[in-house]
């Protein structure tokens, strides 16, 4: 689903003594099928912009176009349910939102709420549990009997069961160990490709932004500072430092290698595999000399 944001502004508690400007002057187009990473230091407005993507928050100025639905500041909006079906959000610690007595009921809750029959909702639950890599047997169990990682996958399955066109991920690996974090991110990337989703990831991990995203948007002090591909942005450590951001470890490693060897590597690696290929090429070149 195509997303177009124009002059978006959001003020919390507008027209009260506690009014606070959270977002301003944000214009951005997110093409269908894009994997966008939104990065920025704490308090830069990342999570606030996410909540506009399925109308949990409404603009106090500007507009946001979500497919054929345009949400404009100052206009009373109707039928926001259709937007929330198409745009699924996975918040930090989504397992805290589980509440039903069985996994099947929890996953089926969303589809039922959007008008699916009980039979359809159960089928969607069966399909969704498979997508997140859990066995069908867990459907009859209480979600609170599962491990933390399994509970998170159940919560994600509840979002996927609504068959969204856009998947929004707000720090989805928070609290997981390195292996769990890698497995979770690989699962999201597989879903992005298989389901041809538009995926929007808010993250503090420069490694995840570099590895998975087609495009990166940098938020700073409530507005959109700069956008570009991972290759474009991570070539500029001074630019990122001005927004209180760091480079991925792969890029920092190669830059230290450049300094040590006195050479220049034009295309910086975004993943460990790309780093290994560069090292192999350097070593092979030295062997041939």
C-alpha positions as CSV (number, residue, x, y, z in Angstrom):
1,X,0.0,0.0,0.0
2,X,1.3,3.4,-1.0
3,X,1.7,6.0,1.8
4,X,2.1,9.7,1.3
5,X,2.7,12.1,4.2
6,X,2.4,15.8,3.6
7,X,3.4,18.6,6.1
8,X,2.5,16.3,9.0
9,X,2.4,17.9,12.5
10,X,1.2,16.5,15.8
11,X,0.7,18.3,19.1
12,X,-0.1,16.3,22.2
13,X,-2.8,17.9,24.3
14,X,-3.3,20.7,21.8
15,X,-4.9,24.0,23.0
16,X,-4.2,23.2,26.7
17,X,-1.5,24.5,29.0
18,X,0.3,21.1,28.5
19,X,0.5,21.3,24.7
20,X,3.7,19.8,23.3
21,X,4.9,19.7,19.7
22,X,5.9,16.2,18.9
23,X,6.1,16.2,15.1
24,X,6.4,19.0,12.6
25,X,6.9,19.6,8.9
26,X,7.1,15.9,7.9
27,X,6.7,15.1,4.2
28,X,7.6,11.6,2.9
29,X,6.4,9.1,0.4
30,X,6.7,5.3,1.1
31,X,6.2,3.3,-2.0
32,X,4.3,0.0,-1.9
33,X,6.7,-2.9,-1.1
34,X,9.4,-0.8,0.5
35,X,11.2,-1.9,3.6
36,X,11.8,1.4,5.4
37,X,13.8,1.8,8.6
38,X,13.1,4.9,10.8
39,X,16.0,5.7,13.1
40,X,16.7,8.5,15.5
41,X,17.7,9.1,19.1
42,X,15.2,8.7,21.9
43,X,12.5,11.4,21.8
44,X,13.0,12.2,18.1
45,X,9.4,11.3,17.2
46,X,9.7,7.8,15.8
47,X,7.0,6.2,17.7
48,X,4.6,9.2,17.3
49,X,4.9,9.0,13.5
50,X,4.2,5.3,13.7
51,X,0.9,5.8,15.4
52,X,-0.3,8.0,12.6
53,X,0.2,5.2,10.1
54,X,-3.0,3.4,11.4
55,X,-4.8,6.4,12.8
56,X,-4.1,5.8,16.4
57,X,-3.1,9.4,16.4
58,X,-4.6,12.0,14.0
59,X,-2.7,15.0,12.5
60,X,-3.1,18.4,14.1
61,X,-1.8,19.8,10.8
62,X,-1.1,18.3,7.3
63,X,-2.3,14.9,6.0
64,X,-1.5,11.3,5.5
65,X,-2.7,9.3,2.6
66,X,-2.9,5.5,3.3
67,X,-3.8,3.8,0.0
68,X,-7.1,5.3,-1.0
69,X,-7.8,6.8,2.4
70,X,-6.7,10.4,3.2
71,X,-6.6,11.6,6.7
72,X,-6.5,15.4,7.1
73,X,-6.1,17.6,10.1
74,X,-9.3,19.3,11.2
75,X,-11.6,16.8,9.4
76,X,-13.8,14.4,11.3
77,X,-12.7,10.9,10.1
78,X,-15.0,8.0,9.6
79,X,-14.4,4.3,8.9
80,X,-10.9,4.3,10.4
81,X,-11.4,0.6,11.0
82,X,-10.5,-0.1,7.3
83,X,-7.1,1.6,7.8
84,X,-6.4,-0.3,11.0
85,X,-7.1,-3.6,9.2
86,X,-4.6,-2.7,6.4
87,X,-1.9,-1.4,8.6
88,X,-0.8,-3.8,11.4
89,X,1.4,-2.5,14.2
90,X,3.7,-4.7,16.3
91,X,4.5,-2.6,19.4
92,X,7.4,-3.2,21.8
93,X,6.7,-6.2,24.0
94,X,3.5,-7.1,22.1
95,X,3.1,-10.2,24.3
96,X,1.9,-7.9,27.0
97,X,-1.3,-7.5,24.9
98,X,-2.3,-11.2,25.1
99,X,-5.5,-11.7,27.0
100,X,-7.5,-14.7,25.8
101,X,-7.7,-18.1,27.4
102,X,-6.2,-19.9,24.4
103,X,-3.8,-19.0,21.6
104,X,-6.4,-19.6,19.0
105,X,-8.9,-17.2,20.5
106,X,-6.2,-14.6,20.9
107,X,-5.1,-14.7,17.3
108,X,-8.7,-15.0,16.0
109,X,-9.8,-11.9,18.0
110,X,-8.7,-9.4,15.4
111,X,-10.3,-11.1,12.4
112,X,-13.6,-11.6,14.3
113,X,-13.5,-7.9,15.2
114,X,-13.2,-7.0,11.5
115,X,-16.2,-9.1,10.5
116,X,-14.8,-12.6,9.8
117,X,-16.9,-15.6,10.7
118,X,-15.8,-17.9,13.5
119,X,-14.8,-20.5,11.0
120,X,-12.8,-18.0,8.9
121,X,-11.1,-16.5,12.0
122,X,-10.0,-20.0,13.1
123,X,-8.6,-20.7,9.7
124,X,-6.7,-17.4,9.8
125,X,-5.3,-18.3,13.2
126,X,-4.1,-21.6,11.9
127,X,-2.4,-19.9,8.9
128,X,-0.9,-17.2,11.1
129,X,0.6,-19.5,13.7
130,X,2.4,-21.3,10.8
131,X,3.7,-18.0,9.5
132,X,5.5,-17.2,12.8
133,X,7.0,-20.7,13.0
134,X,5.0,-22.2,15.8
135,X,3.3,-25.7,15.7
136,X,-0.5,-26.0,15.4
137,X,-0.6,-27.7,18.8
138,X,0.0,-24.4,20.6
139,X,-3.4,-23.1,19.4
140,X,-5.2,-25.0,22.2
141,X,-2.8,-23.9,24.9
142,X,-3.0,-20.8,27.1
143,X,-0.7,-18.1,25.8
144,X,0.5,-17.6,29.3
145,X,1.9,-21.2,29.5
146,X,4.4,-20.4,26.6
147,X,7.9,-19.0,26.7
148,X,8.5,-15.3,26.3
149,X,9.7,-15.8,22.7
150,X,6.7,-17.9,21.9
151,X,4.3,-15.4,23.4
152,X,5.8,-12.7,21.2
153,X,5.3,-14.8,18.1
154,X,1.6,-15.4,19.1
155,X,1.1,-11.7,19.5
156,X,2.7,-11.1,16.0
157,X,0.5,-13.9,14.6
158,X,-2.5,-11.9,15.9
159,X,-1.4,-9.0,13.7
160,X,-0.7,-11.1,10.7
161,X,-4.1,-12.9,11.0
162,X,-5.7,-9.6,9.9
163,X,-3.7,-9.8,6.6
164,X,-2.3,-6.3,6.7
165,X,-0.8,-4.7,3.6
166,X,1.6,-2.7,5.8
167,X,3.5,-4.1,8.7
168,X,4.8,-1.6,11.2
169,X,7.4,-2.7,13.7
170,X,8.2,-0.6,16.8
171,X,11.5,-2.0,18.2
172,X,10.1,-5.6,17.8
173,X,13.1,-7.4,19.2
174,X,13.3,-5.4,22.5
175,X,14.3,-7.7,25.4
176,X,15.3,-10.7,23.2
177,X,18.7,-12.3,23.4
178,X,21.0,-12.1,20.3
179,X,19.8,-15.4,18.8
180,X,16.1,-14.5,19.4
181,X,16.6,-11.1,17.9
182,X,18.2,-12.5,14.8
183,X,15.5,-15.1,14.4
184,X,12.8,-12.5,14.8
185,X,14.3,-10.1,12.3
186,X,14.8,-12.9,9.7
187,X,11.2,-13.9,10.2
188,X,10.0,-10.4,9.5
189,X,12.2,-10.1,6.4
190,X,10.8,-13.5,5.1
191,X,7.3,-12.3,5.6
192,X,8.1,-9.0,3.9
193,X,9.3,-10.9,0.8
194,X,6.7,-13.7,0.8
195,X,3.7,-11.5,1.5
196,X,5.1,-8.5,-0.5
197,X,4.4,-6.3,2.4
198,X,5.3,-2.7,2.9
199,X,7.4,-2.9,6.1
200,X,8.3,0.0,8.4
201,X,10.8,-0.7,11.1
202,X,11.5,1.7,14.0
203,X,14.8,0.6,15.5
204,X,17.9,1.7,17.5
205,X,19.9,-1.0,15.8
206,X,22.0,0.4,13.0
207,X,22.9,-3.2,12.0
208,X,19.2,-4.1,11.4
209,X,18.6,-0.9,9.5
210,X,21.7,-1.6,7.3
211,X,20.9,-5.2,6.7
212,X,17.2,-5.2,5.9
213,X,16.0,-1.8,4.8
214,X,15.8,-0.5,1.2
215,X,15.5,3.0,2.5
216,X,16.2,4.8,5.8
217,X,14.5,7.9,7.3
218,X,16.4,9.8,10.1
219,X,14.2,11.5,12.6
220,X,15.7,14.4,14.7
221,X,13.9,16.6,17.3
222,X,10.4,15.8,15.9
223,X,11.1,16.2,12.2
224,X,12.4,14.3,9.2
225,X,16.1,15.2,9.0
226,X,17.3,13.1,6.0
227,X,16.4,10.0,3.9
228,X,18.4,7.8,1.7
229,X,19.6,4.2,1.1
230,X,21.7,2.5,3.7
231,X,24.7,2.8,1.4
232,X,24.1,6.6,1.1
233,X,23.6,7.3,4.8
234,X,26.2,5.0,6.3
235,X,29.0,6.5,4.1
236,X,28.7,9.7,6.1
237,X,29.7,9.2,9.8
238,X,29.8,13.0,10.3
239,X,26.2,13.4,9.2
240,X,25.0,10.6,11.4
241,X,27.0,11.9,14.4
242,X,25.3,15.3,14.0
243,X,22.0,13.5,14.7
244,X,23.5,11.6,17.6
245,X,23.6,8.3,15.7
246,X,26.3,5.7,15.2
247,X,27.5,3.6,12.3
248,X,26.8,-0.1,12.0
249,X,29.7,-2.3,13.3
250,X,30.5,-3.6,9.9
251,X,31.1,-0.1,8.5
252,X,33.2,0.9,11.6
253,X,35.3,-2.2,11.1
254,X,36.0,-1.5,7.4
255,X,36.8,2.1,8.2
256,X,39.4,1.0,10.8
257,X,40.7,-1.5,8.2
258,X,41.0,1.3,5.6
259,X,43.0,3.3,8.1
260,X,45.3,0.4,9.0
261,X,46.0,-0.6,5.4
262,X,46.0,2.9,3.9
263,X,43.5,2.0,1.3
264,X,40.0,3.1,0.3
265,X,37.0,0.8,0.0
266,X,34.3,2.6,-1.9
267,X,31.3,0.4,-1.1
268,X,31.0,-0.1,2.6
269,X,29.5,-3.5,3.7
270,X,26.0,-3.4,5.3
271,X,26.1,-7.1,6.5
272,X,28.6,-9.5,8.0
273,X,28.5,-11.5,4.8
274,X,29.5,-8.5,2.7
275,X,32.3,-7.7,5.2
276,X,33.6,-11.3,4.8
277,X,33.6,-10.9,1.0
278,X,35.6,-7.7,1.2
279,X,38.1,-9.3,3.5
280,X,38.4,-12.3,1.2
281,X,39.0,-10.0,-1.8
282,X,41.7,-8.1,0.1
283,X,43.5,-11.3,1.3
284,X,43.3,-12.8,-2.2
285,X,44.8,-9.7,-3.7
286,X,47.7,-9.8,-1.2
287,X,48.3,-13.5,-2.0
288,X,48.4,-12.7,-5.7
289,X,51.1,-10.0,-5.3
